[in-house]
Amino acid sequence: MNTRRSIFEGVPDLTEKARAFNPKEGMAQGGPAAEKVAEVAEAVNFTSREPAMDMAGETKPSSVRRKPRYRKSGRTGQFTCRAKPEVLDELYQFVDDHGLMVGEVFEMAWEALKEKHKKN
């Protein structure tokens, strides 16, 4: 027992008009040729969203995938920043070599920076 009104109540049925619709003669189906699209894209320096390929024709990873670092530390705050890739590589190498967590290294660096700039 449905007592709700239909949202289509009072709207004329256009099914027959839709079935009778045909595109105009001579209209291109499917868009421009792929060569023309590539030519125009190159002319305006369009950057492709396709994955980059190496010389062997295989996709190159966009960034280095690092192993996850999980350990209970009691640290719940989050700090995010941007850095040069070579600096990040050095940081993660230091972290791995010393068996530390990135948060621990950040805290040690922060304490060293405060000590260096401490006013007497």
BAMI-487109 format. One record per residue (C-alpha): residue number from 1; residue in one letter; x, y, z. Coordinates in nm, 4 decimals, padded with zeros to 6 digits, always signed. Example, Ala and Ser with C-alpha at 12.3 -4.5 7.8 and 13.67 -1.06 7.14 Angstrom:
<recs>
{resi:1	resn:A	c1:+01.2300	c2:-00.4500	c3:+00.7800}
{resi:2	resn:S	c1:+01.3670	c2:-00.1060	c3:+00.7140}
</recs>
This chain:
<recs>
{resi:1	resn:M	c1:+00.0000	c2:+00.0000	c3:+00.0000}
{resi:2	resn:N	c1:+00.2030	c2:+00.2899	c3:-00.1330}
{resi:3	resn:T	c1:+00.0586	c2:+00.6319	c3:-00.0537}
{resi:4	resn:R	c1:+00.3523	c2:+00.8353	c3:-00.1790}
{resi:5	resn:R	c1:+00.3073	c2:+01.0341	c3:-00.4964}
{resi:6	resn:S	c1:+00.5311	c2:+00.9595	c3:-00.7929}
{resi:7	resn:I	c1:+00.7794	c2:+01.2282	c3:-00.8899}
{resi:8	resn:F	c1:+00.6727	c2:+01.1686	c3:-01.2498}
{resi:9	resn:E	c1:+00.3049	c2:+01.2334	c3:-01.1840}
{resi:10	resn:G	c1:+00.1736	c2:+01.4916	c3:-01.4298}
{resi:11	resn:V	c1:+00.4855	c2:+01.4711	c3:-01.6525}
{resi:12	resn:P	c1:+00.4031	c2:+01.3810	c3:-02.0132}
{resi:13	resn:D	c1:+00.5430	c2:+01.0523	c3:-02.1435}
{resi:14	resn:L	c1:+00.8169	c2:+01.1294	c3:-02.3970}
{resi:15	resn:T	c1:+00.9091	c2:+00.7687	c3:-02.4773}
{resi:16	resn:E	c1:+00.7691	c2:+00.7779	c3:-02.8316}
{resi:17	resn:K	c1:+00.9447	c2:+01.1061	c3:-02.9115}
{resi:18	resn:A	c1:+01.2749	c2:+00.9652	c3:-02.7841}
{resi:19	resn:R	c1:+01.2396	c2:+00.6536	c3:-03.0009}
{resi:20	resn:A	c1:+01.1699	c2:+00.8696	c3:-03.3055}
{resi:21	resn:F	c1:+01.4868	c2:+01.0763	c3:-03.2556}
{resi:22	resn:N	c1:+01.7564	c2:+01.0295	c3:-03.5195}
{resi:23	resn:P	c1:+02.0773	c2:+01.2325	c3:-03.5514}
{resi:24	resn:K	c1:+02.1111	c2:+01.4652	c3:-03.8483}
{resi:25	resn:E	c1:+02.2596	c2:+01.3217	c3:-04.1647}
{resi:26	resn:G	c1:+02.6323	c2:+01.3797	c3:-04.2084}
{resi:27	resn:M	c1:+02.7041	c2:+01.4231	c3:-03.8369}
{resi:28	resn:A	c1:+03.0315	c2:+01.2562	c3:-03.7372}
{resi:29	resn:Q	c1:+02.9951	c2:+00.9632	c3:-03.5024}
{resi:30	resn:G	c1:+03.2774	c2:+00.9088	c3:-03.2520}
{resi:31	resn:G	c1:+03.4643	c2:+01.2399	c3:-03.2645}
{resi:32	resn:P	c1:+03.7841	c2:+01.3462	c3:-03.4407}
{resi:33	resn:A	c1:+04.0561	c2:+01.1075	c3:-03.5571}
{resi:34	resn:A	c1:+04.3180	c2:+01.0075	c3:-03.2997}
{resi:35	resn:E	c1:+04.5972	c2:+01.1511	c3:-03.5160}
{resi:36	resn:K	c1:+04.4288	c2:+01.4933	c3:-03.5215}
{resi:37	resn:V	c1:+04.3833	c2:+01.4863	c3:-03.1433}
{resi:38	resn:A	c1:+04.7509	c2:+01.3949	c3:-03.0927}
{resi:39	resn:E	c1:+04.8571	c2:+01.6728	c3:-03.3310}
{resi:40	resn:V	c1:+04.6530	c2:+01.9376	c3:-03.1475}
{resi:41	resn:A	c1:+04.7669	c2:+01.8110	c3:-02.8057}
{resi:42	resn:E	c1:+05.1308	c2:+01.8327	c3:-02.9091}
{resi:43	resn:A	c1:+05.0805	c2:+02.1825	c3:-03.0520}
{resi:44	resn:V	c1:+04.9534	c2:+02.3151	c3:-02.7163}
{resi:45	resn:N	c1:+05.2011	c2:+02.1122	c3:-02.5010}
{resi:46	resn:F	c1:+04.9272	c2:+01.9044	c3:-02.3387}
{resi:47	resn:T	c1:+05.0689	c2:+01.6823	c3:-02.0642}
{resi:48	resn:S	c1:+04.9398	c2:+01.3274	c3:-02.0958}
{resi:49	resn:R	c1:+04.7825	c2:+01.1573	c3:-01.7967}
{resi:50	resn:E	c1:+04.8986	c2:+00.8195	c3:-01.9208}
{resi:51	resn:P	c1:+05.1726	c2:+00.6534	c3:-01.7122}
{resi:52	resn:A	c1:+05.5277	c2:+00.7290	c3:-01.8220}
{resi:53	resn:M	c1:+05.7038	c2:+00.4533	c3:-02.0149}
{resi:54	resn:D	c1:+06.0693	c2:+00.3559	c3:-01.9977}
{resi:55	resn:M	c1:+06.2795	c2:+00.2427	c3:-02.2962}
{resi:56	resn:A	c1:+06.1570	c2:-00.1168	c3:-02.2611}
{resi:57	resn:G	c1:+05.7944	c2:+00.0000	c3:-02.2914}
{resi:58	resn:E	c1:+05.7114	c2:-00.0697	c3:-01.9283}
{resi:59	resn:T	c1:+05.5563	c2:+00.1865	c3:-01.6945}
{resi:60	resn:K	c1:+05.7945	c2:+00.3676	c3:-01.4613}
{resi:61	resn:P	c1:+05.6970	c2:+00.4075	c3:-01.0956}
{resi:62	resn:S	c1:+05.6193	c2:+00.7707	c3:-01.0174}
{resi:63	resn:S	c1:+05.7991	c2:+00.7562	c3:-00.6835}
{resi:64	resn:V	c1:+05.9989	c2:+00.5211	c3:-00.4679}
{resi:65	resn:R	c1:+05.7806	c2:+00.2862	c3:-00.2658}
{resi:66	resn:R	c1:+05.9165	c2:+00.2630	c3:+00.0883}
{resi:67	resn:K	c1:+05.8430	c2:-00.0129	c3:+00.3335}
{resi:68	resn:P	c1:+05.5823	c2:+00.0720	c3:+00.5971}
{resi:69	resn:R	c1:+05.7141	c2:+00.1597	c3:+00.9423}
{resi:70	resn:Y	c1:+05.4819	c2:+00.0467	c3:+01.2201}
{resi:71	resn:R	c1:+05.5598	c2:+00.0577	c3:+01.5888}
{resi:72	resn:K	c1:+05.3584	c2:+00.1694	c3:+01.8901}
{resi:73	resn:S	c1:+05.5138	c2:+00.4934	c3:+02.0059}
{resi:74	resn:G	c1:+05.2420	c2:+00.6935	c3:+02.1795}
{resi:75	resn:R	c1:+05.2841	c2:+00.9672	c3:+01.9198}
{resi:76	resn:T	c1:+04.9451	c2:+01.0725	c3:+01.7854}
{resi:77	resn:G	c1:+05.0164	c2:+01.4149	c3:+01.6344}
{resi:78	resn:Q	c1:+05.0802	c2:+01.4441	c3:+01.2647}
{resi:79	resn:F	c1:+05.3332	c2:+01.6666	c3:+01.0890}
{resi:80	resn:T	c1:+05.3540	c2:+01.6828	c3:+00.7113}
{resi:81	resn:C	c1:+05.5979	c2:+01.8764	c3:+00.4971}
{resi:82	resn:R	c1:+05.7517	c2:+01.8735	c3:+00.1519}
{resi:83	resn:A	c1:+06.1194	c2:+01.8039	c3:+00.0984}
{resi:84	resn:K	c1:+06.3585	c2:+01.7367	c3:-00.1870}
{resi:85	resn:P	c1:+06.3693	c2:+01.3684	c3:-00.2893}
{resi:86	resn:E	c1:+06.7427	c2:+01.3407	c3:-00.2119}
{resi:87	resn:V	c1:+06.6855	c2:+01.4768	c3:+00.1413}
{resi:88	resn:L	c1:+06.4051	c2:+01.2263	c3:+00.1972}
{resi:89	resn:D	c1:+06.6283	c2:+00.9435	c3:+00.0754}
{resi:90	resn:E	c1:+06.8987	c2:+01.0488	c3:+00.3239}
{resi:91	resn:L	c1:+06.6443	c2:+01.0801	c3:+00.6064}
{resi:92	resn:Y	c1:+06.4972	c2:+00.7349	c3:+00.5475}
{resi:93	resn:Q	c1:+06.8449	c2:+00.5844	c3:+00.5102}
{resi:94	resn:F	c1:+06.9423	c2:+00.7360	c3:+00.8479}
{resi:95	resn:V	c1:+06.6202	c2:+00.6072	c3:+01.0052}
{resi:96	resn:D	c1:+06.6803	c2:+00.2563	c3:+00.8713}
{resi:97	resn:D	c1:+07.0507	c2:+00.2520	c3:+00.9654}
{resi:98	resn:H	c1:+06.9809	c2:+00.3546	c3:+01.3263}
{resi:99	resn:G	c1:+06.6607	c2:+00.1543	c3:+01.3823}
{resi:100	resn:L	c1:+06.4608	c2:+00.4664	c3:+01.4671}
{resi:101	resn:M	c1:+06.1211	c2:+00.5948	c3:+01.3670}
{resi:102	resn:V	c1:+06.0791	c2:+00.9091	c3:+01.1571}
{resi:103	resn:G	c1:+05.8973	c2:+01.0778	c3:+01.4488}
{resi:104	resn:E	c1:+06.1902	c2:+01.0076	c3:+01.6806}
{resi:105	resn:V	c1:+06.4364	c2:+01.1601	c3:+01.4337}
{resi:106	resn:F	c1:+06.2121	c2:+01.4652	c3:+01.3953}
{resi:107	resn:E	c1:+06.1961	c2:+01.5095	c3:+01.7745}
{resi:108	resn:M	c1:+06.5748	c2:+01.4759	c3:+01.8063}
{resi:109	resn:A	c1:+06.6277	c2:+01.7304	c3:+01.5281}
{resi:110	resn:W	c1:+06.3810	c2:+01.9691	c3:+01.6903}
{resi:111	resn:E	c1:+06.5550	c2:+01.9447	c3:+02.0280}
{resi:112	resn:A	c1:+06.8958	c2:+02.0007	c3:+01.8630}
{resi:113	resn:L	c1:+06.7626	c2:+02.3048	c3:+01.6767}
{resi:114	resn:K	c1:+06.6151	c2:+02.4539	c3:+01.9958}
{resi:115	resn:E	c1:+06.9439	c2:+02.3952	c3:+02.1794}
{resi:116	resn:K	c1:+07.1444	c2:+02.5563	c3:+01.8987}
{resi:117	resn:H	c1:+06.9265	c2:+02.8702	c3:+01.8988}
{resi:118	resn:K	c1:+06.8839	c2:+02.8895	c3:+02.2757}
{resi:119	resn:K	c1:+06.9191	c2:+03.2436	c3:+02.4084}
{resi:120	resn:N	c1:+07.1413	c2:+03.2804	c3:+02.7162}
</recs>
